[in-house]
Amino acid sequence: MSILLVEDSAIDTYQITNYLNDWGLDFQVVADGKQAWEILQKPDAPNLLLLDWMLPGIDGIELCRRIRTLGADGTYFYIVMLTAKDRKQDLLTAMAAGADDYLAKPIDTSELKARIMVGKRILELQQSLRFAATHDFLTKLLNRAEIVAGLKREIARSHRIGHPASIILADIDHFKKINDSLGHAAGDEALKEVAGRLVSELRPYDLVGRYGGEEFLLVLPNCNLESALHRAEQLRWSVSKNPTLSTLANISITLSMGVTVSNCQPDLSAHELLRQADQALYLAKQNGRNCVQAFSAATRTAATF
């Protein structure tokens, strides 16, 4: 959690920042609403606001209304309105504009700390709920809905900027044998180990999700087919080079992988890309497993690599 204090009074700013420093909190300070609005539109913006009502540029009420439009992508900002106004109607006005809490001036130390603690708990809960809604419980990777949504976003971006995006569909070979011979607990450990090895080999902006039971979908922005095949081979080797250390047994795991790229055809949909990757993966299974296959747009078949 980080805090943005938006306050144009030098006296109030001095008092509040002393409190925040004493409590060891991470914070920024700005003196007008316009500057605050610019900061809040940036990535990794502070998510708890101590917001004065009366501000130059954009006042606190209008800033509240604008902030609530930023939450469309799931990001939540917790807003504590600071003001000398203390009528009930003022409180209702602030809440209607989007404030979460209200603190009358002059600021009381214990009340301010209590408001911040409540905001911190709510933000942590919101983050936890969002993670649960977008991630697979077992592997902690993106879930199917979220990785497909990420693929659609990346395809749109790829078309917009003219750079290719590749996808890899990976499947654990003979996964049913692991469950049948060692039990589902061992299968779960294998899934988590594969997920961890995939994540460790990816770039920070690559996406990886659990697409199905033992299938993983990877989205590689700004990556052509040749580079994607090289990456897929690295990933395959990373998973297969050492056995998974289970509490029940050492499990040797291999992956079959199908690869395709968004620039194979113009305006290719996510559904069609997934179909191509699935076809390439199917041929990888047919050709002995533990290998990488690329979809060939020219022949609309998959080529072995």
C-alpha positions as CSV (number, residue, x, y, z in Angstrom):
1,M,0.0,0.0,0.0
2,S,1.2,3.5,-0.8
3,I,-0.5,6.8,0.1
4,L,-1.0,10.0,-1.9
5,L,-1.7,13.0,0.2
6,V,-3.4,15.8,-1.8
7,E,-3.3,18.9,0.4
8,D,-2.7,22.6,-0.4
9,S,-2.4,23.7,3.2
10,A,1.3,23.9,4.3
11,I,0.3,23.5,8.0
12,D,-1.9,20.5,7.4
13,T,0.7,18.9,5.1
14,Y,3.4,19.4,7.7
15,Q,1.3,17.8,10.4
16,I,0.1,14.8,8.3
17,T,3.4,14.0,6.8
18,N,5.0,13.9,10.3
19,Y,2.4,11.3,11.3
20,L,3.0,9.3,8.2
21,N,6.7,9.3,8.7
22,D,6.4,8.3,12.3
23,W,4.2,5.3,11.2
24,G,6.8,4.3,8.6
25,L,4.3,4.6,5.7
26,D,5.2,5.1,2.0
27,F,3.6,8.3,0.7
28,Q,3.7,11.1,-1.9
29,V,2.5,14.7,-1.5
30,V,1.0,17.0,-4.0
31,A,-0.7,20.3,-3.5
32,D,-3.3,20.4,-6.3
33,G,-6.0,18.1,-7.8
34,K,-4.7,18.4,-11.4
35,Q,-1.2,17.0,-10.4
36,A,-2.9,14.2,-8.3
37,W,-5.0,13.2,-11.3
38,E,-1.9,12.9,-13.5
39,I,-0.2,10.7,-10.9
40,L,-3.2,8.4,-10.5
41,Q,-3.4,7.6,-14.2
42,K,0.1,6.2,-14.2
43,P,1.0,2.5,-13.6
44,D,1.6,1.6,-10.0
45,A,-0.1,4.8,-8.7
46,P,-0.7,5.1,-4.9
47,N,-3.9,3.3,-4.0
48,L,-4.9,5.1,-0.7
49,L,-5.7,8.8,-1.0
50,L,-5.9,11.4,1.8
51,L,-7.7,14.0,-0.2
52,D,-8.5,17.6,0.8
53,W,-11.9,18.9,-0.4
54,M,-10.8,22.4,-1.3
55,L,-8.0,22.2,-3.9
56,P,-6.7,24.3,-6.7
57,G,-6.9,22.9,-10.3
58,I,-9.5,20.1,-9.6
59,D,-11.3,20.1,-6.3
60,G,-11.6,17.0,-4.1
61,I,-15.2,16.2,-5.1
62,E,-14.5,16.3,-8.8
63,L,-11.3,14.3,-8.3
64,C,-13.3,11.6,-6.5
65,R,-15.6,11.3,-9.4
66,R,-12.7,11.0,-11.9
67,I,-10.9,8.4,-9.7
68,R,-13.9,6.2,-9.8
69,T,-13.7,6.0,-13.6
70,L,-10.3,4.5,-13.2
71,G,-11.6,1.4,-11.5
72,A,-13.1,-0.1,-14.6
73,D,-10.1,-2.4,-15.0
74,G,-10.4,-3.7,-11.4
75,T,-8.0,-1.3,-9.7
76,Y,-9.5,0.2,-6.5
77,F,-8.5,3.4,-4.8
78,Y,-9.4,3.9,-1.2
79,I,-10.3,7.6,-0.6
80,V,-10.4,9.4,2.7
81,M,-11.8,12.9,2.3
82,L,-10.1,15.6,4.6
83,T,-12.1,18.8,5.1
84,A,-13.2,21.4,7.6
85,K,-16.8,20.9,6.4
86,D,-18.7,18.9,9.0
87,R,-22.3,19.0,8.1
88,K,-24.2,15.7,7.4
89,Q,-25.0,17.0,3.9
90,D,-21.3,17.5,3.2
91,L,-20.6,13.9,4.3
92,L,-23.3,12.6,1.9
93,T,-21.9,14.8,-0.9
94,A,-18.4,13.3,-0.4
95,M,-19.7,9.7,-0.3
96,A,-21.9,10.2,-3.3
97,A,-18.8,11.5,-5.2
98,G,-16.9,8.3,-4.4
99,A,-15.1,8.9,-1.0
100,D,-14.8,5.8,1.2
101,D,-14.3,7.7,4.5
102,Y,-14.4,11.2,5.8
103,L,-12.2,13.0,8.4
104,A,-12.9,16.4,9.7
105,K,-10.2,19.0,10.3
106,P,-8.3,19.6,12.5
107,I,-6.9,16.1,12.0
108,D,-6.8,13.9,15.1
109,T,-3.8,11.6,15.1
110,S,-5.7,8.5,16.3
111,E,-8.6,9.0,14.0
112,L,-6.2,9.4,11.0
113,K,-4.3,6.2,11.9
114,A,-7.6,4.3,12.3
115,R,-8.8,5.5,8.9
116,I,-5.6,4.4,7.2
117,M,-5.7,1.0,8.9
118,V,-9.2,0.4,7.7
119,G,-8.2,1.4,4.2
120,K,-5.2,-0.9,4.3
121,R,-7.4,-3.9,5.3
122,I,-10.0,-3.2,2.6
123,L,-7.3,-2.8,-0.1
124,E,-5.7,-6.0,0.9
125,L,-9.0,-7.8,0.8
126,Q,-9.8,-6.3,-2.6
127,Q,-6.4,-7.4,-3.9
128,S,-7.0,-10.9,-2.5
129,L,-10.4,-11.2,-4.1
130,R,-9.1,-10.0,-7.4
131,F,-6.3,-12.5,-7.3
132,A,-8.7,-15.3,-6.5
133,A,-11.0,-14.3,-9.4
134,T,-8.2,-14.2,-12.0
135,H,-5.8,-16.9,-10.9
136,D,-5.8,-20.7,-10.7
137,F,-6.0,-21.8,-7.1
138,L,-3.4,-24.6,-7.4
139,T,-0.7,-23.2,-9.7
140,K,-1.2,-19.5,-8.9
141,L,-1.0,-18.9,-12.7
142,L,-3.7,-16.9,-14.5
143,N,-6.9,-18.9,-14.9
144,R,-8.4,-19.9,-18.2
145,A,-10.7,-16.9,-18.6
146,E,-7.9,-14.4,-17.7
147,I,-5.2,-15.9,-19.9
148,V,-7.7,-15.9,-22.9
149,A,-8.6,-12.3,-22.1
150,G,-4.9,-11.5,-22.0
151,L,-4.4,-13.2,-25.4
152,K,-7.2,-11.1,-26.9
153,R,-5.7,-7.9,-25.6
154,E,-2.3,-8.8,-27.0
155,I,-3.7,-9.7,-30.4
156,A,-5.4,-6.3,-30.5
157,R,-2.1,-4.6,-29.5
158,S,-0.2,-6.7,-32.0
159,H,-2.5,-5.5,-34.9
160,R,-2.3,-1.9,-33.7
161,I,1.5,-1.6,-33.5
162,G,2.3,-4.1,-36.3
163,H,4.5,-6.4,-34.1
164,P,3.9,-10.2,-34.0
165,A,2.7,-12.0,-30.9
166,S,3.2,-15.8,-30.4
167,I,1.4,-18.3,-28.3
168,I,2.5,-21.6,-27.0
169,L,0.1,-24.3,-25.9
170,A,1.9,-26.9,-23.6
171,D,0.6,-30.2,-22.3
172,I,2.2,-32.5,-19.7
173,D,2.8,-35.8,-21.3
174,H,1.2,-38.9,-19.8
175,F,-0.2,-36.9,-16.9
176,K,-3.0,-39.4,-16.3
177,K,-0.3,-42.0,-15.5
178,I,1.0,-39.8,-12.7
179,N,-2.4,-39.5,-11.1
180,D,-3.2,-43.2,-11.6
181,S,0.2,-44.5,-10.2
182,L,1.0,-42.0,-7.5
183,G,-2.3,-40.3,-6.8
184,H,-3.7,-36.9,-7.3
185,A,-1.5,-35.3,-4.6
186,A,1.5,-36.1,-6.7
187,G,-0.2,-34.8,-9.8
188,D,-0.9,-31.5,-8.0
189,E,2.8,-31.3,-7.1
190,A,3.7,-31.9,-10.7
191,L,1.4,-29.1,-11.9
192,K,2.8,-26.7,-9.4
193,E,6.4,-27.5,-10.3
194,V,5.8,-27.2,-14.0
195,A,4.0,-23.8,-13.4
196,G,7.0,-22.6,-11.4
197,R,9.5,-23.6,-14.0
198,L,7.5,-21.9,-16.8
199,V,7.3,-18.7,-14.9
200,S,11.0,-18.6,-14.1
201,E,11.9,-18.8,-17.7
202,L,9.6,-16.0,-19.0
203,R,10.1,-12.3,-19.5
204,P,8.2,-10.0,-17.0
205,Y,5.7,-9.0,-19.6
206,D,5.0,-12.5,-21.0
207,L,1.7,-14.1,-19.9
208,V,1.2,-17.7,-18.7
209,G,-2.0,-19.4,-17.5
210,R,-3.5,-22.8,-16.7
211,Y,-5.6,-23.4,-19.8
212,G,-7.0,-26.8,-18.8
213,G,-6.3,-29.7,-16.5
214,E,-2.7,-30.2,-17.5
215,E,-2.5,-27.7,-20.3
216,F,-0.7,-24.3,-20.1
217,L,-1.1,-21.3,-22.4
218,L,1.7,-18.8,-22.9
219,V,1.4,-15.5,-24.7
220,L,4.6,-13.9,-25.9
221,P,4.3,-10.3,-27.0
222,N,6.6,-8.9,-29.7
223,C,7.9,-12.4,-30.5
224,N,8.1,-13.9,-34.0
225,L,7.7,-17.6,-34.8
226,E,11.4,-18.3,-34.9
227,S,12.0,-16.7,-31.5
228,A,8.9,-18.4,-30.1
229,L,10.1,-21.8,-31.2
230,H,13.5,-21.2,-29.5
231,R,11.7,-20.1,-26.3
232,A,9.4,-23.1,-26.4
233,E,12.4,-25.4,-26.7
234,Q,14.1,-23.7,-23.7
235,L,10.9,-24.2,-21.7
236,R,10.6,-27.8,-22.7
237,W,14.2,-28.5,-21.7
238,S,13.7,-26.6,-18.4
239,V,10.8,-28.8,-17.4
240,S,12.4,-32.1,-18.5
241,K,16.0,-31.6,-17.4
242,N,15.4,-32.5,-13.7
243,P,12.7,-34.7,-12.1
244,T,10.0,-33.1,-9.9
245,L,10.8,-33.9,-6.3
246,S,7.5,-35.2,-4.9
247,T,7.0,-36.3,-1.3
248,L,5.9,-39.7,-2.9
249,A,8.4,-40.1,-5.7
250,N,10.7,-38.4,-8.1
251,I,8.5,-37.7,-11.2
252,S,10.1,-37.3,-14.6
253,I,8.0,-34.8,-16.6
254,T,8.0,-33.8,-20.2
255,L,6.0,-31.4,-22.3
256,S,4.5,-31.4,-25.8
257,M,4.1,-27.9,-27.2
258,G,2.3,-26.3,-30.1
259,V,3.4,-22.9,-31.3
260,T,1.7,-20.3,-33.6
261,V,2.0,-16.6,-34.2
262,S,-0.5,-13.8,-34.7
263,N,1.0,-12.5,-38.0
264,C,0.4,-15.8,-39.8
265,Q,-2.8,-14.2,-41.2
266,P,-4.2,-10.7,-41.0
267,D,-6.9,-10.1,-38.3
268,L,-6.5,-13.5,-36.8
269,S,-8.9,-14.1,-33.9
270,A,-8.0,-15.5,-30.5
271,H,-10.2,-18.5,-31.3
272,E,-8.4,-19.2,-34.5
273,L,-4.9,-18.9,-32.9
274,L,-5.9,-21.3,-30.2
275,R,-7.2,-23.7,-32.8
276,Q,-3.9,-23.5,-34.6
277,A,-1.8,-24.0,-31.4
278,D,-4.1,-26.9,-30.4
279,Q,-3.6,-28.6,-33.9
280,A,0.2,-28.2,-33.5
281,L,0.1,-29.6,-30.0
282,Y,-2.0,-32.6,-31.3
283,L,0.7,-33.4,-33.9
284,A,3.4,-33.1,-31.2
285,K,1.6,-35.8,-29.3
286,Q,1.4,-37.9,-32.5
287,N,5.1,-37.5,-33.2
288,G,6.3,-39.0,-30.0
289,R,5.6,-36.3,-27.4
290,N,8.3,-34.3,-25.6
291,C,8.8,-32.0,-28.6
292,V,7.8,-28.6,-30.1
293,Q,5.6,-28.2,-33.1
294,A,4.9,-25.0,-35.1
295,F,1.8,-24.3,-37.0
296,S,2.4,-23.6,-40.7
297,A,0.0,-21.0,-42.1
298,A,1.0,-21.8,-45.7
299,T,-0.2,-25.3,-45.6
300,R,-2.6,-24.9,-42.6
301,T,-0.9,-27.9,-41.0
302,A,1.8,-28.1,-38.3
303,A,5.5,-28.5,-39.1
304,T,7.9,-30.4,-36.8
305,F,10.8,-28.7,-35.2
